[in-house]
Every structure is written in C-alpha cells, then in structure tokens.
Amino acid sequence: MRHVLWMSVFAALTAIVFGVVAKGDTKQRVRYAVKVFAEFLVVAFILGWILYFLPFR
Amino acid sequence: MVAKEINRESRGTASGQAWVIGIAAWAVPGLGHLLVRRWLRALLLGGAIWVMFLTGLALGGHLFILRGDEWGFSSLVQLLPMIANVGLGALYVGCWLMNTGFAENAQRLTYEYGNTFLLVAGLLNYLAMLDAFDIAAGRKE
C-alpha cells in the first residue's frame, strides 16, 4: 500500500509541473495534468501486473 | 521566411534580465517565476519541486556526485544522475556544502523511491527554469 501511495504522490507532483508548463488555456492545462496523472497510474498498474507474473526469483 | 524572421527576433530579445531570471529559477525552485510575478506558477512549480526534494530525502534517497575514483562506465553511471540532481540548484549545492543527502541508505524500503524523487525533482526544475526564461524573454505568455 505504501508503494501505491508514493507512486501516486510522485505522479501528482510531476503532473502538476507538466500541467503548469504546458501550453493552452487554464482548462486545457488542468485537463492535461489530470491526463498525465491518470496515465502514470494506469501504466504503473499495468507494468506492476506484468512484472508480477514474470518469474524473476 | 516570416517564421524565420520571427524566430530570429525572438532569439534576439532574450535580454540579460531573462538570463538572470533563468539562473535564479535554476538556483531556487520557484524563484524565477516569482521574479516575473507569476505567483500561481511559482507556487505550483516551486511547491511541487520543493516537496519532491524534501520527500526524496525523507524517503532515504541520496544525491549523486562524482567522487573522482570512478573509471570508465562507472563514472558515466554516476555522471548522468548527478546532472539530473544538479538541476536542484542551490538545494544541491547546499547539501554538498553541508555534506548531507549523499549517503546511500539502501537498507531503507523506500530508498529507490527517494532516489527517483530526487532525480525527477532536478529534471523538473530544469523544465521550470526554461519556462521562467521563456516568460522573461517574452517567448511565452
């Protein structure tokens, strides 16, 4: 659970910076930041499940 | 042709003040946007980068530095993350002067998270620095 928490904090902070420096009006930039945040989480969950099934041990 | 002219003009308008603001933005996260009076941008960018830096240290991450005893590939392994960390500007220099944050805490569960926070905080500050420079140079609203 702690990993998900820190991953979400990381995604949120990065998305804020990306949203602020992006071009467009405020609405577009907020939408972009939310999109970046969601993409971080979705990709992390997908990669997490893929790695879960890979026999690394 | 017109686009080339505009590009040449905009390149020429980067005044000394813009460079000073760019350096200030690198040195202290958020300061560049404060100097160009973009309060909300300064709060969001500076706040996010500061929080990332402090969280990275709290999670047990460490800053990278070239100690001079690395050779070949191992120096490259240290150099690239160090360039990312140097993006933190005065925060990195302050840590270096106080010899804080360079010790590895690999036994900590969140060690890798801390490293990632510190690396990305520096990279994001480079982005914020370019944004402040562009605003000061009149290339961005």
N, CA and C atoms of all chains as a GROMACS GRO file, in nm:
protein
  594
    1MET      N    1   0.084  -0.121   0.000
    1MET     CA    2   0.000   0.000   0.000
    1MET      C    3   0.087   0.125   0.000
    2ARG      N    4   0.201   0.115   0.072
    2ARG     CA    5   0.291   0.230   0.080
    2ARG      C    6   0.347   0.264  -0.059
    3HIS      N    7   0.373   0.160  -0.139
    3HIS     CA    8   0.428   0.182  -0.273
    3HIS      C    9   0.328   0.259  -0.360
    4VAL      N   10   0.202   0.221  -0.350
    4VAL     CA   11   0.099   0.288  -0.429
    4VAL      C   12   0.088   0.435  -0.386
    5LEU      N   13   0.098   0.456  -0.256
    5LEU     CA   14   0.091   0.593  -0.203
    5LEU      C   15   0.203   0.680  -0.261
    6TRP      N   16   0.328   0.632  -0.252
    6TRP     CA   17   0.440   0.713  -0.301
    6TRP      C   18   0.437   0.728  -0.452
    7MET      N   19   0.392   0.624  -0.521
    7MET     CA   20   0.378   0.634  -0.666
    7MET      C   21   0.274   0.741  -0.702
    8SER      N   22   0.165   0.746  -0.624
    8SER     CA   23   0.060   0.846  -0.651
    8SER      C   24   0.110   0.986  -0.621
    9VAL      N   25   0.185   1.001  -0.512
    9VAL     CA   26   0.242   1.133  -0.478
    9VAL      C   27   0.336   1.178  -0.590
   10PHE      N   28   0.420   1.088  -0.636
   10PHE     CA   29   0.513   1.118  -0.745
   10PHE      C   30   0.437   1.160  -0.871
   11ALA      N   31   0.334   1.082  -0.904
   11ALA     CA   32   0.255   1.111  -1.025
   11ALA      C   33   0.186   1.246  -1.014
   12ALA      N   34   0.134   1.276  -0.894
   12ALA     CA   35   0.062   1.403  -0.874
   12ALA      C   36   0.157   1.522  -0.888
   13LEU      N   37   0.273   1.514  -0.824
   13LEU     CA   38   0.367   1.627  -0.829
   13LEU      C   39   0.421   1.649  -0.971
   14THR      N   40   0.452   1.540  -1.038
   14THR     CA   41   0.501   1.552  -1.176
   14THR      C   42   0.392   1.607  -1.268
   15ALA      N   43   0.270   1.560  -1.248
   15ALA     CA   44   0.159   1.607  -1.331
   15ALA      C   45   0.134   1.757  -1.310
   16ILE      N   46   0.151   1.803  -1.186
   16ILE     CA   47   0.134   1.947  -1.159
   16ILE      C   48   0.234   2.028  -1.241
   17VAL      N   49   0.360   1.986  -1.238
   17VAL     CA   50   0.464   2.061  -1.311
   17VAL      C   51   0.437   2.055  -1.462
   18PHE      N   52   0.404   1.938  -1.512
   18PHE     CA   53   0.375   1.924  -1.655
   18PHE      C   54   0.256   2.012  -1.694
   19GLY      N   55   0.156   2.014  -1.609
   19GLY     CA   56   0.037   2.093  -1.638
   19GLY      C   57   0.067   2.243  -1.639
   20VAL      N   58   0.151   2.286  -1.546
   20VAL     CA   59   0.182   2.430  -1.536
   20VAL      C   60   0.263   2.478  -1.656
   21VAL      N   61   0.361   2.398  -1.701
   21VAL     CA   62   0.446   2.445  -1.812
   21VAL      C   63   0.385   2.416  -1.950
   22ALA      N   64   0.273   2.347  -1.953
   22ALA     CA   65   0.210   2.314  -2.082
   22ALA      C   66   0.150   2.439  -2.146
   23LYS      N   67   0.129   2.431  -2.276
   23LYS     CA   68   0.067   2.542  -2.348
   23LYS      C   69  -0.085   2.529  -2.342
   24GLY      N   70  -0.156   2.638  -2.372
   24GLY     CA   71  -0.301   2.634  -2.374
   24GLY      C   72  -0.362   2.716  -2.261
   25ASP      N   73  -0.495   2.721  -2.259
   25ASP     CA   74  -0.560   2.797  -2.150
   25ASP      C   75  -0.566   2.710  -2.024
   26THR      N   76  -0.620   2.770  -1.919
   26THR     CA   77  -0.617   2.702  -1.788
   26THR      C   78  -0.690   2.568  -1.792
   27LYS      N   79  -0.805   2.568  -1.860
   27LYS     CA   80  -0.885   2.446  -1.865
   27LYS      C   81  -0.807   2.333  -1.935
   28GLN      N   82  -0.744   2.368  -2.045
   28GLN     CA   83  -0.667   2.266  -2.120
   28GLN      C   84  -0.550   2.214  -2.037
   29ARG      N   85  -0.486   2.303  -1.963
   29ARG     CA   86  -0.370   2.260  -1.885
   29ARG      C   87  -0.410   2.174  -1.767
   30VAL      N   88  -0.525   2.209  -1.705
   30VAL     CA   89  -0.574   2.125  -1.595
   30VAL      C   90  -0.608   1.986  -1.648
   31ARG      N   91  -0.673   1.984  -1.763
   31ARG     CA   92  -0.710   1.856  -1.824
   31ARG      C   93  -0.584   1.773  -1.856
   32TYR      N   94  -0.482   1.842  -1.906
   32TYR     CA   95  -0.356   1.775  -1.940
   32TYR      C   96  -0.290   1.716  -1.814
   33ALA      N   97  -0.291   1.796  -1.706
   33ALA     CA   98  -0.231   1.747  -1.580
   33ALA      C   99  -0.304   1.624  -1.528
   34VAL      N  100  -0.436   1.627  -1.534
   34VAL     CA  101  -0.515   1.512  -1.489
   34VAL      C  102  -0.486   1.391  -1.576
   35LYS      N  103  -0.472   1.415  -1.707
   35LYS     CA  104  -0.442   1.306  -1.801
   35LYS      C  105  -0.305   1.244  -1.771
   36VAL      N  106  -0.207   1.330  -1.747
   36VAL     CA  107  -0.072   1.280  -1.714
   36VAL      C  108  -0.076   1.198  -1.586
   37PHE      N  109  -0.146   1.248  -1.485
   37PHE     CA  110  -0.157   1.177  -1.358
   37PHE      C  111  -0.221   1.039  -1.378
   38ALA      N  112  -0.330   1.037  -1.453
   38ALA     CA  113  -0.400   0.910  -1.477
   38ALA      C  114  -0.312   0.814  -1.557
   39GLU      N  115  -0.239   0.868  -1.655
   39GLU     CA  116  -0.151   0.781  -1.736
   39GLU      C  117  -0.041   0.718  -1.651
   40PHE      N  118   0.016   0.799  -1.562
   40PHE     CA  119   0.119   0.745  -1.472
   40PHE      C  120   0.063   0.625  -1.394
   41LEU      N  121  -0.056   0.642  -1.336
   41LEU     CA  122  -0.113   0.537  -1.253
   41LEU      C  123  -0.149   0.413  -1.335
   42VAL      N  124  -0.212   0.435  -1.449
   42VAL     CA  125  -0.255   0.322  -1.532
   42VAL      C  126  -0.134   0.242  -1.581
   43VAL      N  127  -0.032   0.313  -1.631
   43VAL     CA  128   0.089   0.244  -1.681
   43VAL      C  129   0.158   0.169  -1.567
   44ALA      N  130   0.163   0.232  -1.448
   44ALA     CA  131   0.229   0.166  -1.335
   44ALA      C  132   0.154   0.039  -1.295
   45PHE      N  133   0.022   0.044  -1.294
   45PHE     CA  134  -0.056  -0.076  -1.259
   45PHE      C  135  -0.037  -0.186  -1.364
   46ILE      N  136  -0.039  -0.148  -1.491
   46ILE     CA  137  -0.020  -0.248  -1.597
   46ILE      C  138   0.118  -0.312  -1.586
   47LEU      N  139   0.221  -0.228  -1.571
   47LEU     CA  140   0.358  -0.282  -1.558
   47LEU      C  141   0.370  -0.366  -1.431
   48GLY      N  142   0.306  -0.322  -1.325
   48GLY     CA  143   0.309  -0.398  -1.200
   48GLY      C  144   0.254  -0.538  -1.216
   49TRP      N  145   0.141  -0.549  -1.285
   49TRP     CA  146   0.081  -0.681  -1.306
   49TRP      C  147   0.165  -0.766  -1.400
   50ILE      N  148   0.223  -0.704  -1.504
   50ILE     CA  149   0.311  -0.779  -1.596
   50ILE      C  150   0.431  -0.835  -1.519
   51LEU      N  151   0.493  -0.750  -1.437
   51LEU     CA  152   0.610  -0.794  -1.360
   51LEU      C  153   0.573  -0.899  -1.258
   52TYR      N  154   0.450  -0.892  -1.207
   52TYR     CA  155   0.404  -0.989  -1.106
   52TYR      C  156   0.408  -1.133  -1.161
   53PHE      N  157   0.376  -1.147  -1.289
   53PHE     CA  158   0.370  -1.280  -1.349
   53PHE      C  159   0.505  -1.327  -1.406
   54LEU      N  160   0.602  -1.238  -1.410
   54LEU     CA  161   0.732  -1.279  -1.463
   54LEU      C  162   0.814  -1.347  -1.353
   55PRO      N  163   0.870  -1.462  -1.384
   55PRO     CA  164   0.943  -1.539  -1.280
   55PRO      C  165   1.087  -1.488  -1.262
   56PHE      N  166   1.102  -1.379  -1.186
   56PHE     CA  167   1.235  -1.322  -1.164
   56PHE      C  168   1.311  -1.395  -1.054
   57ARG      N  169   1.240  -1.462  -0.963
   57ARG     CA  170   1.309  -1.526  -0.850
   57ARG      C  171   1.362  -1.664  -0.887
   58MET      N  172   0.983   3.200  -4.436
   58MET     CA  173   1.062   3.324  -4.434
   58MET      C  174   1.021   3.410  -4.315
   59VAL      N  175   0.889   3.431  -4.304
   59VAL     CA  176   0.838   3.513  -4.193
   59VAL      C  177   0.866   3.445  -4.060
   60ALA      N  178   0.845   3.311  -4.061
   60ALA     CA  179   0.872   3.235  -3.937
   60ALA      C  180   1.018   3.247  -3.897
   61LYS      N  181   1.106   3.246  -3.998
   61LYS     CA  182   1.249   3.260  -3.968
   61LYS      C  183   1.278   3.395  -3.905
   62GLU      N  184   1.212   3.500  -3.962
   62GLU     CA  185   1.232   3.635  -3.909
   62GLU      C  186   1.185   3.642  -3.763
   63ILE      N  187   1.066   3.584  -3.737
   63ILE     CA  188   1.012   3.587  -3.602
   63ILE      C  189   1.106   3.514  -3.507
   64ASN      N  190   1.154   3.397  -3.552
   64ASN     CA  191   1.246   3.320  -3.468
   64ASN      C  192   1.372   3.399  -3.437
   65ARG      N  193   1.424   3.467  -3.542
   65ARG     CA  194   1.547   3.544  -3.522
   65ARG      C  195   1.523   3.657  -3.422
   66GLU      N  196   1.405   3.723  -3.438
   66GLU     CA  197   1.372   3.834  -3.348
   66GLU      C  198   1.356   3.785  -3.204
   67SER      N  199   1.281   3.674  -3.189
   67SER     CA  200   1.257   3.626  -3.054
   67SER      C  201   1.386   3.579  -2.988
   68ARG      N  202   1.480   3.525  -3.074
   68ARG     CA  203   1.607   3.483  -3.018
   68ARG      C  204   1.687   3.605  -2.972
   69GLY      N  205   1.672   3.712  -3.047
   69GLY     CA  206   1.747   3.831  -3.014
   69GLY      C  207   1.695   3.905  -2.891
   70THR      N  208   1.568   3.881  -2.853
   70THR     CA  209   1.510   3.957  -2.742
   70THR      C  210   1.542   3.899  -2.605
   71ALA      N  211   1.615   3.786  -2.601
   71ALA     CA  212   1.649   3.730  -2.470
   71ALA      C  213   1.750   3.823  -2.402
   72SER      N  214   1.698   3.910  -2.317
   72SER     CA  215   1.782   4.011  -2.254
   72SER      C  216   1.866   3.951  -2.141
   73GLY      N  217   1.954   4.033  -2.090
   73GLY     CA  218   2.035   3.990  -1.976
   73GLY      C  219   1.947   3.956  -1.857
   74GLN      N  220   1.837   4.030  -1.846
   74GLN     CA  221   1.743   4.005  -1.734
   74GLN      C  222   1.684   3.864  -1.743
   75ALA      N  223   1.654   3.823  -1.868
   75ALA     CA  224   1.599   3.688  -1.887
   75ALA      C  225   1.698   3.582  -1.842
   76TRP      N  226   1.826   3.605  -1.872
   76TRP     CA  227   1.929   3.509  -1.829
   76TRP      C  228   1.941   3.506  -1.677
   77VAL      N  229   1.933   3.623  -1.615
   77VAL     CA  230   1.941   3.630  -1.468
   77VAL      C  231   1.823   3.555  -1.407
   78ILE      N  232   1.704   3.575  -1.466
   78ILE     CA  233   1.584   3.506  -1.415
   78ILE      C  234   1.598   3.355  -1.435
   79GLY      N  235   1.654   3.316  -1.550
   79GLY     CA  236   1.676   3.173  -1.575
   79GLY      C  237   1.769   3.112  -1.471
   80ILE      N  238   1.876   3.184  -1.440
   80ILE     CA  239   1.971   3.134  -1.339
   80ILE      C  240   1.905   3.129  -1.201
   81ALA      N  241   1.827   3.233  -1.170
   81ALA     CA  242   1.757   3.235  -1.040
   81ALA      C  243   1.658   3.119  -1.031
   82ALA      N  244   1.591   3.090  -1.144
   82ALA     CA  245   1.494   2.979  -1.146
   82ALA      C  246   1.563   2.846  -1.124
   83TRP      N  247   1.685   2.833  -1.178
   83TRP     CA  248   1.762   2.710  -1.155
   83TRP      C  249   1.808   2.703  -1.010
   84ALA      N  250   1.856   2.818  -0.959
   84ALA     CA  251   1.916   2.819  -0.826
   84ALA      C  252   1.815   2.785  -0.717
   85VAL      N  253   1.699   2.848  -0.722
   85VAL     CA  254   1.596   2.822  -0.620
   85VAL      C  255   1.465   2.790  -0.691
   86PRO      N  256   1.415   2.668  -0.679
   86PRO     CA  257   1.290   2.632  -0.747
   86PRO      C  258   1.176   2.729  -0.711
   87GLY      N  259   1.117   2.789  -0.813
   87GLY     CA  260   1.006   2.881  -0.792
   87GLY      C  261   1.046   3.027  -0.795
   88LEU      N  262   1.174   3.057  -0.772
   88LEU     CA  263   1.219   3.196  -0.764
   88LEU      C  264   1.207   3.268  -0.898
   89GLY      N  265   1.237   3.199  -1.007
   89GLY     CA  266   1.229   3.261  -1.139
   89GLY      C  267   1.088   3.311  -1.170
   90HIS      N  268   0.990   3.231  -1.136
   90HIS     CA  269   0.852   3.272  -1.163
   90HIS      C  270   0.808   3.382  -1.067
   91LEU      N  271   0.863   3.383  -0.946
   91LEU     CA  272   0.834   3.493  -0.853
   91LEU      C  273   0.888   3.624  -0.911
   92LEU      N  274   1.007   3.619  -0.970
   92LEU     CA  275   1.069   3.740  -1.025
   92LEU      C  276   0.992   3.795  -1.145
   93VAL      N  277   0.927   3.705  -1.222
   93VAL     CA  278   0.845   3.754  -1.334
   93VAL      C  279   0.699   3.771  -1.291
   94ARG      N  280   0.676   3.765  -1.161
   94ARG     CA  281   0.544   3.790  -1.099
   94ARG      C  282   0.436   3.695  -1.147
   95ARG      N  283   0.473   3.571  -1.164
   95ARG     CA  284   0.374   3.467  -1.192
   95ARG      C  285   0.356   3.389  -1.062
   96TRP      N  286   0.273   3.446  -0.973
   96TRP     CA  287   0.263   3.394  -0.837
   96TRP      C  288   0.213   3.250  -0.832
   97LEU      N  289   0.106   3.224  -0.907
   97LEU     CA  290   0.046   3.089  -0.901
   97LEU      C  291   0.142   2.985  -0.958
   98ARG      N  292   0.206   3.021  -1.071
   98ARG     CA  293   0.305   2.930  -1.131
   98ARG      C  294   0.419   2.904  -1.034
   99ALA      N  295   0.464   3.011  -0.970
   99ALA     CA  296   0.575   2.997  -0.874
   99ALA      C  297   0.534   2.904  -0.760
  100LEU      N  298   0.412   2.921  -0.712
  100LEU     CA  299   0.365   2.839  -0.601
  100LEU      C  300   0.354   2.692  -0.642
  101LEU      N  301   0.295   2.669  -0.759
  101LEU     CA  302   0.274   2.531  -0.803
  101LEU      C  303   0.406   2.463  -0.842
  102LEU      N  304   0.487   2.532  -0.924
  102LEU     CA  305   0.614   2.472  -0.968
  102LEU      C  306   0.712   2.459  -0.852
  103GLY      N  307   0.734   2.571  -0.785
  103GLY     CA  308   0.828   2.570  -0.673
  103GLY      C  309   0.782   2.475  -0.564
  104GLY      N  310   0.654   2.480  -0.533
  104GLY     CA  311   0.598   2.392  -0.428
  104GLY      C  312   0.617   2.246  -0.462
  105ALA      N  313   0.583   2.210  -0.586
  105ALA     CA  314   0.594   2.069  -0.627
  105ALA      C  315   0.739   2.022  -0.620
  106ILE      N  316   0.832   2.106  -0.667
  106ILE     CA  317   0.973   2.064  -0.670
  106ILE      C  318   1.031   2.058  -0.529
  107TRP      N  319   0.998   2.156  -0.446
  107TRP     CA  320   1.046   2.152  -0.307
  107TRP      C  321   0.992   2.030  -0.234
  108VAL      N  322   0.862   2.003  -0.250
  108VAL     CA  323   0.802   1.887  -0.184
  108VAL      C  324   0.868   1.758  -0.232
  109MET      N  325   0.896   1.753  -0.364
  109MET     CA  326   0.960   1.635  -0.420
  109MET      C  327   1.100   1.616  -0.362
  110PHE      N  328   1.173   1.725  -0.351
  110PHE     CA  329   1.309   1.719  -0.296
  110PHE      C  330   1.307   1.672  -0.150
  111LEU      N  331   1.222   1.735  -0.069
  111LEU     CA  332   1.218   1.700   0.073
  111LEU      C  333   1.166   1.558   0.093
  112THR      N  334   1.066   1.519   0.012
  112THR     CA  335   1.014   1.383   0.022
  112THR      C  336   1.121   1.281  -0.016
  113GLY      N  337   1.198   1.315  -0.121
  113GLY     CA  338   1.306   1.226  -0.165
  113GLY      C  339   1.407   1.203  -0.054
  114LEU      N  340   1.445   1.308   0.013
  114LEU     CA  341   1.540   1.293   0.124
  114LEU      C  342   1.477   1.214   0.240
  115ALA      N  343   1.350   1.245   0.268
  115ALA     CA  344   1.282   1.177   0.380
  115ALA      C  345   1.265   1.027   0.352
  116LEU      N  346   1.253   0.992   0.225
  116LEU     CA  347   1.236   0.851   0.189
  116LEU      C  348   1.368   0.774   0.188
  117GLY      N  349   1.478   0.845   0.212
  117GLY     CA  350   1.608   0.779   0.219
  117GLY      C  351   1.685   0.782   0.089
  118GLY      N  352   1.641   0.864  -0.005
  118GLY     CA  353   1.714   0.875  -0.131
  118GLY      C  354   1.844   0.951  -0.112
  119HIS      N  355   1.932   0.939  -0.210
  119HIS     CA  356   2.058   1.011  -0.199
  119HIS      C  357   2.088   1.085  -0.329
  120LEU      N  358   2.166   1.192  -0.315
  120LEU     CA  359   2.210   1.269  -0.430
  120LEU      C  360   2.336   1.206  -0.487
  121PHE      N  361   2.353   1.219  -0.617
  121PHE     CA  362   2.470   1.159  -0.683
  121PHE      C  363   2.580   1.263  -0.697
  122ILE      N  364   2.704   1.217  -0.691
  122ILE     CA  365   2.819   1.307  -0.708
  122ILE      C  366   2.936   1.227  -0.763
  123LEU      N  367   3.018   1.295  -0.842
  123LEU     CA  368   3.141   1.231  -0.891
  123LEU      C  369   3.248   1.246  -0.784
  124ARG      N  370   3.297   1.138  -0.732
  124ARG     CA  371   3.396   1.145  -0.624
  124ARG      C  372   3.539   1.142  -0.677
  125GLY      N  373   3.553   1.112  -0.805
  125GLY     CA  374   3.686   1.114  -0.865
  125GLY      C  375   3.754   0.979  -0.867
  126ASP      N  376   3.694   0.880  -0.800
  126ASP     CA  377   3.757   0.747  -0.800
  126ASP      C  378   3.687   0.650  -0.896
  127GLU      N  379   3.595   0.706  -0.980
  127GLU     CA  380   3.526   0.620  -1.075
  127GLU      C  381   3.603   0.617  -1.206
  128TRP      N  382   3.594   0.506  -1.276
  128TRP     CA  383   3.662   0.491  -1.404
  128TRP      C  384   3.564   0.441  -1.509
  129GLY      N  385   3.578   0.489  -1.631
  129GLY     CA  386   3.503   0.438  -1.745
  129GLY      C  387   3.353   0.443  -1.726
  130PHE      N  388   3.290   0.328  -1.740
  130PHE     CA  389   3.145   0.322  -1.737
  130PHE      C  390   3.088   0.363  -1.602
  131SER      N  391   3.160   0.332  -1.496
  131SER     CA  392   3.106   0.364  -1.362
  131SER      C  393   3.100   0.515  -1.340
  132SER      N  394   3.190   0.591  -1.408
  132SER     CA  395   3.180   0.737  -1.394
  132SER      C  396   3.058   0.788  -1.469
  133LEU      N  397   3.025   0.723  -1.582
  133LEU     CA  398   2.905   0.762  -1.656
  133LEU      C  399   2.779   0.731  -1.575
  134VAL      N  400   2.782   0.618  -1.505
  134VAL     CA  401   2.669   0.578  -1.421
  134VAL      C  402   2.645   0.682  -1.311
  135GLN      N  403   2.752   0.745  -1.265
  135GLN     CA  404   2.736   0.848  -1.162
  135GLN      C  405   2.706   0.985  -1.224
  136LEU      N  406   2.765   1.010  -1.342
  136LEU     CA  407   2.756   1.144  -1.402
  136LEU      C  408   2.614   1.180  -1.445
  137LEU      N  409   2.546   1.087  -1.513
  137LEU     CA  410   2.413   1.120  -1.566
  137LEU      C  411   2.313   1.153  -1.455
  138PRO      N  412   2.303   1.068  -1.349
  138PRO     CA  413   2.213   1.107  -1.240
  138PRO      C  414   2.259   1.233  -1.166
  139MET      N  415   2.390   1.256  -1.165
  139MET     CA  416   2.439   1.378  -1.100
  139MET      C  417   2.390   1.502  -1.176
  140ILE      N  418   2.391   1.494  -1.311
  140ILE     CA  419   2.341   1.606  -1.391
  140ILE      C  420   2.194   1.632  -1.358
  141ALA      N  421   2.118   1.524  -1.340
  141ALA     CA  422   1.977   1.539  -1.302
  141ALA      C  423   1.966   1.606  -1.165
  142ASN      N  424   2.046   1.562  -1.070
  142ASN     CA  425   2.042   1.618  -0.934
  142ASN      C  426   2.086   1.764  -0.932
  143VAL      N  427   2.185   1.799  -1.014
  143VAL     CA  428   2.235   1.938  -1.016
  143VAL      C  429   2.124   2.036  -1.058
  144GLY      N  430   2.022   1.985  -1.125
  144GLY     CA  431   1.907   2.068  -1.160
  144GLY      C  432   1.840   2.130  -1.040
  145LEU      N  433   1.867   2.079  -0.922
  145LEU     CA  434   1.808   2.135  -0.800
  145LEU      C  435   1.875   2.264  -0.755
  146GLY      N  436   1.983   2.301  -0.823
  146GLY     CA  437   2.046   2.430  -0.799
  146GLY      C  438   2.104   2.443  -0.660
  147ALA      N  439   2.061   2.548  -0.589
  147ALA     CA  440   2.117   2.578  -0.457
  147ALA      C  441   2.088   2.466  -0.356
  148LEU      N  442   1.980   2.394  -0.379
  148LEU     CA  443   1.948   2.283  -0.287
  148LEU      C  444   2.058   2.178  -0.294
  149TYR      N  445   2.103   2.150  -0.417
  149TYR     CA  446   2.212   2.053  -0.435
  149TYR      C  447   2.342   2.107  -0.376
  150VAL      N  448   2.371   2.233  -0.409
  150VAL     CA  449   2.496   2.294  -0.360
  150VAL      C  450   2.495   2.300  -0.207
  151GLY      N  451   2.378   2.336  -0.150
  151GLY     CA  452   2.366   2.341  -0.004
  151GLY      C  453   2.391   2.205   0.060
  152CYS      N  454   2.333   2.101   0.000
  152CYS     CA  455   2.354   1.965   0.050
  152CYS      C  456   2.502   1.926   0.040
  153TRP      N  457   2.564   1.969  -0.071
  153TRP     CA  458   2.706   1.936  -0.091
  153TRP      C  459   2.792   2.007   0.013
  154LEU      N  460   2.761   2.135   0.039
  154LEU     CA  461   2.840   2.210   0.137
  154LEU      C  462   2.822   2.152   0.279
  155MET      N  463   2.699   2.107   0.308
  155MET     CA  464   2.672   2.053   0.442
  155MET      C  465   2.698   1.902   0.449
  156ASN      N  466   2.740   1.845   0.335
  156ASN     CA  467   2.764   1.701   0.326
  156ASN      C  468   2.643   1.620   0.374
  157THR      N  469   2.526   1.661   0.326
  157THR     CA  470   2.401   1.594   0.363
  157THR      C  471   2.336   1.537   0.238
  158GLY      N  472   2.277   1.421   0.251
  158GLY     CA  473   2.198   1.365   0.141
  158GLY      C  474   2.277   1.285   0.040
  159PHE      N  475   2.407   1.268   0.062
  159PHE     CA  476   2.488   1.192  -0.034
  159PHE      C  477   2.513   1.048   0.012
  160ALA      N  478   2.478   1.020   0.138
  160ALA     CA  479   2.499   0.885   0.189
  160ALA      C  480   2.391   0.791   0.137
  161GLU      N  481   2.431   0.670   0.098
  161GLU     CA  482   2.334   0.572   0.048
  161GLU      C  483   2.267   0.500   0.165
  162ASN      N  484   2.134   0.490   0.157
  162ASN     CA  485   2.058   0.419   0.260
  162ASN      C  486   1.985   0.302   0.196
  163ALA      N  487   2.061   0.214   0.133
  163ALA     CA  488   1.999   0.106   0.055
  163ALA      C  489   1.917   0.010   0.140
  164GLN      N  490   1.937   0.015   0.271
  164GLN     CA  491   1.858  -0.074   0.358
  164GLN      C  492   1.714  -0.026   0.376
  165ARG      N  493   1.692   0.101   0.343
  165ARG     CA  494   1.556   0.155   0.357
  165ARG      C  495   1.466   0.099   0.248
  166LEU      N  496   1.343   0.067   0.285
  166LEU     CA  497   1.246   0.011   0.190
  166LEU      C  498   1.214   0.110   0.077
  167THR      N  499   1.216   0.237   0.110
  167THR     CA  500   1.176   0.340   0.013
  167THR      C  501   1.296   0.409  -0.052
  168TYR      N  502   1.412   0.346  -0.042
  168TYR     CA  503   1.537   0.405  -0.093
  168TYR      C  504   1.527   0.441  -0.241
  169GLU      N  505   1.478   0.347  -0.323
  169GLU     CA  506   1.469   0.372  -0.467
  169GLU      C  507   1.367   0.480  -0.500
  170TYR      N  508   1.259   0.482  -0.419
  170TYR     CA  509   1.160   0.589  -0.438
  170TYR      C  510   1.224   0.724  -0.411
  171GLY      N  511   1.302   0.731  -0.304
  171GLY     CA  512   1.370   0.855  -0.270
  171GLY      C  513   1.463   0.901  -0.380
  172ASN      N  514   1.540   0.808  -0.435
  172ASN     CA  515   1.630   0.842  -0.546
  172ASN      C  516   1.552   0.898  -0.664
  173THR      N  517   1.442   0.831  -0.696
  173THR     CA  518   1.360   0.874  -0.811
  173THR      C  519   1.303   1.014  -0.786
  174PHE      N  520   1.255   1.038  -0.666
  174PHE     CA  521   1.203   1.171  -0.632
  174PHE      C  522   1.310   1.278  -0.652
  175LEU      N  523   1.431   1.249  -0.604
  175LEU     CA  524   1.539   1.349  -0.612
  175LEU      C  525   1.582   1.372  -0.756
  176LEU      N  526   1.593   1.264  -0.833
  176LEU     CA  527   1.634   1.278  -0.974
  176LEU      C  528   1.530   1.358  -1.053
  177VAL      N  529   1.404   1.321  -1.035
  177VAL     CA  530   1.299   1.385  -1.114
  177VAL      C  531   1.277   1.529  -1.067
  178ALA      N  532   1.296   1.557  -0.939
  178ALA     CA  533   1.285   1.695  -0.891
  178ALA      C  534   1.384   1.784  -0.964
  179GLY      N  535   1.508   1.736  -0.981
  179GLY     CA  536   1.609   1.814  -1.054
  179GLY      C  537   1.571   1.833  -1.199
  180LEU      N  538   1.523   1.728  -1.262
  180LEU     CA  539   1.485   1.738  -1.404
  180LEU      C  540   1.367   1.833  -1.422
  181LEU      N  541   1.271   1.825  -1.330
  181LEU     CA  542   1.155   1.915  -1.340
  181LEU      C  543   1.197   2.059  -1.318
  182ASN      N  544   1.299   2.080  -1.234
  182ASN     CA  545   1.345   2.218  -1.214
  182ASN      C  546   1.412   2.273  -1.339
  183TYR      N  547   1.478   2.188  -1.417
  183TYR     CA  548   1.530   2.233  -1.546
  183TYR      C  549   1.414   2.282  -1.635
  184LEU      N  550   1.305   2.207  -1.631
  184LEU     CA  551   1.186   2.242  -1.709
  184LEU      C  552   1.128   2.376  -1.662
  185ALA      N  553   1.120   2.391  -1.529
  185ALA     CA  554   1.068   2.516  -1.471
  185ALA      C  555   1.161   2.633  -1.505
  186MET      N  556   1.292   2.606  -1.507
  186MET     CA  557   1.390   2.710  -1.540
  186MET      C  558   1.368   2.759  -1.684
  187LEU      N  559   1.350   2.665  -1.777
  187LEU     CA  560   1.327   2.703  -1.917
  187LEU      C  561   1.196   2.780  -1.932
  188ASP      N  562   1.096   2.741  -1.854
  188ASP     CA  563   0.967   2.810  -1.859
  188ASP      C  564   0.982   2.954  -1.811
  189ALA      N  565   1.053   2.973  -1.700
  189ALA     CA  566   1.074   3.109  -1.646
  189ALA      C  567   1.155   3.192  -1.746
  190PHE      N  568   1.257   3.130  -1.807
  190PHE     CA  569   1.339   3.201  -1.906
  190PHE      C  570   1.254   3.245  -2.025
  191ASP      N  571   1.171   3.155  -2.074
  191ASP     CA  572   1.086   3.188  -2.190
  191ASP      C  573   0.989   3.301  -2.156
  192ILE      N  574   0.934   3.298  -2.036
  192ILE     CA  575   0.842   3.406  -1.996
  192ILE      C  576   0.918   3.538  -1.989
  193ALA      N  577   1.037   3.536  -1.928
  193ALA     CA  578   1.115   3.659  -1.912
  193ALA      C  579   1.161   3.712  -2.048
  194ALA      N  580   1.187   3.621  -2.143
  194ALA     CA  581   1.232   3.663  -2.276
  194ALA      C  582   1.116   3.701  -2.367
  195GLY      N  583   0.994   3.686  -2.318
  195GLY     CA  584   0.877   3.723  -2.396
  195GLY      C  585   0.837   3.620  -2.499
  196ARG      N  586   0.888   3.498  -2.485
  196ARG     CA  587   0.856   3.393  -2.582
  196ARG      C  588   0.732   3.316  -2.541
  197LYS      N  589   0.686   3.339  -2.419
  197LYS     CA  590   0.570   3.265  -2.369
  197LYS      C  591   0.485   3.361  -2.288
  198GLU      N  592   0.356   3.342  -2.296
  198GLU     CA  593   0.264   3.429  -2.221
  198GLU      C  594   0.272   3.400  -2.072
   0.00000   0.00000   0.00000
